[in-house]
Amino acid sequence: MIRTLLTIVLVVVVALVAAVFAAQNPGVVTLDLGAFELVDARVSVAFIVTFALGWAFGLVCCSYALLRLAHQRRRLRRKLAASEAEVSSLRSLPMQDAH
C-alpha cells in the first residue's frame, strides 16, 4: 500500500517537474547525430527522449544481469537438490564396522 502510494507520488512529482521544465524552456534545438541531422525539436522533447532512451538502456542492462542471476540461482538449486539427495542416500546406508 505504502509502496504504491510512494510510486504514485513520485510519478506525479516527476510529471510536474517535466511540465515546469517544458514551460520554462520553449526553445528549439537542432539534433545533429553526426551521420544525419534530425528535425528541429523543442528542448523539453529532446530531454524527454534522451531520458527515455537512457531509462530503456538501463532497463536492458539490469534485465541482463537479473536473467544471469536467475540462471545461476536455478543451477545452484539443482546442485543443492542433488547434494541433498546424495546425503539422504548416504544416511540410509547401514553402518559398517571399521574392525
Secondary structure, 3 states (H helix, E strand, C coil): CHHHHHHHHHHHHHHHHHHHHHHHCCCEEEEECCCCEEEEEEHHHHHHHHHHHHHHHHHHHHHHHHHHHHHHHHHHHHHHHHHHHHHHHHHHCCCCCCC
